[in-house]
């Protein structure tokens, strides 16, 4: 009978487990290939999804300084860049949108009589004939609702009037400047 050296058997077993732990060249290349294929699928998908998100917003700011309160004459003042009318009655101010509620045309001011009261003028939409009273109430044409009122505030740093186009105010809302 042949005797088996226990140390030789242990070293052979250790060598076989070490060989089992080391990946073969075929396994390594297979995993690298799978990674390349996965990257070739994931990267274009990620780029496609990223293209749906804009890099920059080209919107106008919603809070705008429109000038010092003293610079506004009594009555309505049209600000074409912001498409709003700022009204001044003594020290009281309010702001009315100049955008027609029908299809977004800019309404034009029409004076009915001398004075600065809302009853002395109205707004006409040149596109489809909507008409609004001086307080913004629609009374003729296809406009479905009155003109929007926007909130006004005073800037804390320089005291200019600030129009907040993101905040629609109630019809009776006014800002009193001291």
Secondary structure, 3 states (H helix, E strand, C coil): CCCCCHHHHHHHHHHHHHHHHCCCHHHHHHHHHHHHHHHHHHHHHHHHHHCCCCCCCCCCCCEEEEEEHHHCCCEEEEECCCCEEEEEECCEEEEEECECCCCCCEEEEEECCCCCCHHHEEEEECCCCCEEECCCCEEECCCCCCCCEEEEEECCCCCEEEEEEEEEECCCCCEECC
